Amino acid sequence: MKTLHILKSEPDSEIETLISAISGQDPDKLELYKNSVDWHKVVDEIFAYDKVICWW
């Protein structure tokens, strides 16, 4: 099962540990806290994955 993690803010070490526990060492993440967000890509990525987890 492919899991996408969407991050609204920069994750601390606890969140990084949880993400790694869920998805292994190389998780797929979309970082919305970066300068510019391609919202069309975000929507495409959401539909491309089996599970999506949003982190505050």
GROMACS elastic network, one bead per residue, 0.5 to 0.9 nm:
[ bonds ]
;  ai    aj funct       b0    kb
    1    49     6  0.80289   500
    1    50     6  0.59893   500
    1    51     6  0.73619   500
    2    23     6  0.83587   500
    2    28     6  0.85204   500
    2    48     6  0.86232   500
    2    49     6  0.54230   500
    2    50     6  0.52962   500
    2    51     6  0.63399   500
    2    52     6  0.86039   500
    3    22     6  0.84204   500
    3    23     6  0.68160   500
    3    27     6  0.76910   500
    3    28     6  0.69310   500
    3    29     6  0.88280   500
    3    49     6  0.59779   500
    3    50     6  0.61274   500
    3    52     6  0.56621   500
    3    53     6  0.73798   500
    4    23     6  0.87267   500
    4    27     6  0.74397   500
    4    28     6  0.52481   500
    4    29     6  0.57735   500
    4    30     6  0.74786   500
    4    45     6  0.78764   500
    4    46     6  0.73346   500
    4    48     6  0.89787   500
    4    49     6  0.63065   500
    4    50     6  0.80707   500
    4    51     6  0.63114   500
    4    53     6  0.62481   500
    4    54     6  0.84115   500
    5    19     6  0.76260   500
    5    27     6  0.75685   500
    5    28     6  0.62027   500
    5    30     6  0.62617   500
    5    31     6  0.84452   500
    5    51     6  0.86737   500
    5    52     6  0.59495   500
    5    54     6  0.58649   500
    5    55     6  0.71944   500
    6    28     6  0.86990   500
    6    29     6  0.57259   500
    6    31     6  0.61596   500
    6    32     6  0.71330   500
    6    42     6  0.88434   500
    6    52     6  0.73199   500
    6    53     6  0.61753   500
    6    55     6  0.60228   500
    6    56     6  0.85885   500
    7    10     6  0.68838   500
    7    11     6  0.72707   500
    7    29     6  0.71172   500
    7    30     6  0.61209   500
    7    32     6  0.58154   500
    7    33     6  0.71272   500
    7    53     6  0.86440   500
    7    54     6  0.61144   500
    7    56     6  0.63301   500
    8    11     6  0.85932   500
    8    30     6  0.86752   500
    8    31     6  0.65209   500
    8    32     6  0.50376   500
    8    33     6  0.54283   500
    8    34     6  0.89639   500
    8    54     6  0.76421   500
    8    55     6  0.61879   500
    8    56     6  0.51620   500
    9    31     6  0.75147   500
    9    32     6  0.70079   500
    9    33     6  0.51449   500
    9    34     6  0.85900   500
    9    55     6  0.77154   500
    9    56     6  0.60716   500
   10    31     6  0.77236   500
   10    32     6  0.87925   500
   10    33     6  0.65919   500
   10    34     6  0.87498   500
   10    56     6  0.87843   500
   11    14     6  0.77564   500
   11    15     6  0.55793   500
   11    16     6  0.62005   500
   11    55     6  0.82572   500
   11    56     6  0.84804   500
   12    15     6  0.54924   500
   12    16     6  0.63009   500
   12    17     6  0.87470   500
   13    16     6  0.50047   500
   13    17     6  0.61233   500
   13    18     6  0.86944   500
   14    17     6  0.51109   500
   14    18     6  0.63647   500
   14    19     6  0.87391   500
   15    18     6  0.50254   500
   15    19     6  0.61332   500
   15    20     6  0.85569   500
   15    55     6  0.83062   500
   16    19     6  0.50965   500
   16    20     6  0.61449   500
   16    21     6  0.85514   500
   17    20     6  0.51444   500
   17    21     6  0.61191   500
   17    22     6  0.86915   500
   18    22     6  0.62497   500
   18    23     6  0.86404   500
   19    22     6  0.51778   500
   19    23     6  0.60233   500
   19    24     6  0.75448   500
   19    25     6  0.87661   500
   19    27     6  0.71296   500
   20    23     6  0.52155   500
   20    25     6  0.55570   500
   20    26     6  0.75401   500
   20    27     6  0.67280   500
   21    24     6  0.57950   500
   21    25     6  0.82124   500
   22    27     6  0.84605   500
   23    26     6  0.72168   500
   23    27     6  0.53121   500
   23    28     6  0.80769   500
   24    27     6  0.61500   500
   30    42     6  0.74882   500
   30    45     6  0.86545   500
   31    34     6  0.60896   500
   31    37     6  0.83078   500
   32    35     6  0.80318   500
   32    36     6  0.78609   500
   32    37     6  0.61801   500
   33    36     6  0.82272   500
   33    37     6  0.82708   500
   34    37     6  0.70744   500
   37    40     6  0.87900   500
   37    41     6  0.83566   500
   37    42     6  0.80280   500
   38    41     6  0.53771   500
   38    42     6  0.65010   500
   39    43     6  0.63441   500
   39    44     6  0.86210   500
   40    43     6  0.52774   500
   40    44     6  0.62525   500
   40    45     6  0.86236   500
   41    45     6  0.59798   500
   41    46     6  0.85373   500
   42    45     6  0.51526   500
   42    46     6  0.62059   500
   42    47     6  0.88560   500
   43    46     6  0.51740   500
   43    47     6  0.65368   500
   43    48     6  0.87709   500
   44    47     6  0.54222   500
   44    48     6  0.62900   500
   45    49     6  0.65612   500
   46    49     6  0.57593   500
   46    50     6  0.83454   500
   46    51     6  0.81704   500
   46    52     6  0.66001   500
   47    50     6  0.77401   500
   49    52     6  0.67826   500
